[in-house]
Amino acid sequence: CGIRTDFLDYTVDRSPYKQGKFLPGTHIPIFPPEEIWETRPTYLFILPWNLKDEIMDQMAGIRDWGGQFIVPIPEVRIY
Protein backbone atom coordinates (compact mmCIF):
# COMPACT_ATOMS: atom_id res chain seq x y z
CA CYS A 1 0.00 0.00 0.00
CA GLY A 2 3.05 2.26 -0.15
CA ILE A 3 3.24 3.22 3.52
CA ARG A 4 6.86 3.71 4.53
CA THR A 5 8.86 5.64 7.12
CA ASP A 6 8.14 8.92 5.33
CA PHE A 7 4.54 8.50 6.54
CA LEU A 8 5.00 6.57 9.82
CA ASP A 9 8.21 6.95 11.82
CA TYR A 10 7.50 3.81 13.82
CA THR A 11 4.75 1.65 15.23
CA VAL A 12 4.28 0.23 18.71
CA ASP A 13 3.12 -3.12 20.01
CA ARG A 14 2.84 -4.46 23.54
CA SER A 15 4.06 -7.88 22.41
CA PRO A 16 7.78 -8.33 23.17
CA TYR A 17 7.88 -10.83 20.29
CA LYS A 18 7.16 -8.06 17.78
CA GLN A 19 9.33 -5.33 19.33
CA GLY A 20 12.65 -4.83 17.59
CA LYS A 21 11.26 -6.09 14.30
CA PHE A 22 9.68 -4.32 11.31
CA LEU A 23 6.20 -4.20 9.81
CA PRO A 24 6.03 -6.71 6.94
CA GLY A 25 6.72 -5.20 3.54
CA THR A 26 8.00 -1.94 5.00
CA HIS A 27 10.99 -0.75 6.93
CA ILE A 28 8.87 0.67 9.74
CA PRO A 29 10.27 -0.40 13.12
CA ILE A 30 8.15 -1.80 15.94
CA PHE A 31 8.89 -0.41 19.42
CA PRO A 32 7.34 -0.89 22.86
CA PRO A 33 4.59 1.64 23.72
CA GLU A 34 7.01 3.60 25.94
CA GLU A 35 8.49 5.05 22.73
CA ILE A 36 5.41 7.26 22.47
CA TRP A 37 6.23 9.00 25.76
CA GLU A 38 9.86 9.50 24.69
CA THR A 39 9.14 10.94 21.23
CA ARG A 40 5.86 12.76 21.98
CA PRO A 41 4.26 12.51 18.53
CA THR A 42 1.66 15.02 17.43
CA TYR A 43 -0.56 12.25 16.09
CA LEU A 44 -1.10 8.66 17.16
CA PHE A 45 -2.43 6.61 14.24
CA ILE A 46 -4.69 3.80 15.53
CA LEU A 47 -5.03 1.01 12.97
CA PRO A 48 -7.00 -1.55 15.05
CA TRP A 49 -10.15 0.60 14.95
CA ASN A 50 -12.09 -1.98 16.97
CA LEU A 51 -9.73 -1.31 19.92
CA LYS A 52 -9.70 2.49 19.59
CA ASP A 53 -11.52 3.18 22.87
CA GLU A 54 -9.18 0.93 24.84
CA ILE A 55 -6.07 2.38 23.18
CA MET A 56 -7.27 5.97 23.60
CA ASP A 57 -7.86 5.33 27.31
CA GLN A 58 -4.40 3.77 27.73
CA MET A 59 -2.71 6.60 25.81
CA ALA A 60 -4.84 9.53 27.03
CA GLY A 61 -1.69 11.22 28.34
CA ILE A 62 -0.65 12.23 24.81
CA ARG A 63 -3.19 15.02 25.11
CA ASP A 64 -0.93 16.59 27.76
CA TRP A 65 1.40 17.75 24.97
CA GLY A 66 -1.37 18.39 22.42
CA GLY A 67 -1.26 14.95 20.80
CA GLN A 68 -4.29 13.67 18.92
CA PHE A 69 -5.54 10.28 17.77
CA ILE A 70 -6.26 9.44 14.13
CA VAL A 71 -8.53 6.48 13.41
CA PRO A 72 -8.78 5.83 9.64
CA ILE A 73 -11.43 3.10 9.65
CA PRO A 74 -14.35 3.02 8.88
CA GLU A 75 -13.83 6.73 8.06
CA VAL A 76 -10.99 9.05 8.98
CA ARG A 77 -11.61 10.70 12.35
CA ILE A 78 -9.36 12.80 14.56
CA TYR A 79 -9.92 12.73 18.33
C-alpha positions as CSV (number, residue, x, y, z in Angstrom):
1,C,0.0,0.0,0.0
2,G,3.1,2.3,-0.2
3,I,3.2,3.2,3.5
4,R,6.9,3.7,4.5
5,T,8.9,5.6,7.1
6,D,8.1,8.9,5.3
7,F,4.5,8.5,6.5
8,L,5.0,6.6,9.8
9,D,8.2,6.9,11.8
10,Y,7.5,3.8,13.8
11,T,4.7,1.6,15.2
12,V,4.3,0.2,18.7
13,D,3.1,-3.1,20.0
14,R,2.8,-4.5,23.5
15,S,4.1,-7.9,22.4
16,P,7.8,-8.3,23.2
17,Y,7.9,-10.8,20.3
18,K,7.2,-8.1,17.8
19,Q,9.3,-5.3,19.3
20,G,12.7,-4.8,17.6
21,K,11.3,-6.1,14.3
22,F,9.7,-4.3,11.3
23,L,6.2,-4.2,9.8
24,P,6.0,-6.7,6.9
25,G,6.7,-5.2,3.5
26,T,8.0,-1.9,5.0
27,H,11.0,-0.7,6.9
28,I,8.9,0.7,9.7
29,P,10.3,-0.4,13.1
30,I,8.1,-1.8,15.9
31,F,8.9,-0.4,19.4
32,P,7.3,-0.9,22.9
33,P,4.6,1.6,23.7
34,E,7.0,3.6,25.9
35,E,8.5,5.0,22.7
36,I,5.4,7.3,22.5
37,W,6.2,9.0,25.8
38,E,9.9,9.5,24.7
39,T,9.1,10.9,21.2
40,R,5.9,12.8,22.0
41,P,4.3,12.5,18.5
42,T,1.7,15.0,17.4
43,Y,-0.6,12.2,16.1
44,L,-1.1,8.7,17.2
45,F,-2.4,6.6,14.2
46,I,-4.7,3.8,15.5
47,L,-5.0,1.0,13.0
48,P,-7.0,-1.5,15.0
49,W,-10.2,0.6,15.0
50,N,-12.1,-2.0,17.0
51,L,-9.7,-1.3,19.9
52,K,-9.7,2.5,19.6
53,D,-11.5,3.2,22.9
54,E,-9.2,0.9,24.8
55,I,-6.1,2.4,23.2
56,M,-7.3,6.0,23.6
57,D,-7.9,5.3,27.3
58,Q,-4.4,3.8,27.7
59,M,-2.7,6.6,25.8
60,A,-4.8,9.5,27.0
61,G,-1.7,11.2,28.3
62,I,-0.7,12.2,24.8
63,R,-3.2,15.0,25.1
64,D,-0.9,16.6,27.8
65,W,1.4,17.7,25.0
66,G,-1.4,18.4,22.4
67,G,-1.3,14.9,20.8
68,Q,-4.3,13.7,18.9
69,F,-5.5,10.3,17.8
70,I,-6.3,9.4,14.1
71,V,-8.5,6.5,13.4
72,P,-8.8,5.8,9.6
73,I,-11.4,3.1,9.7
74,P,-14.3,3.0,8.9
75,E,-13.8,6.7,8.1
76,V,-11.0,9.1,9.0
77,R,-11.6,10.7,12.4
78,I,-9.4,12.8,14.6
79,Y,-9.9,12.7,18.3
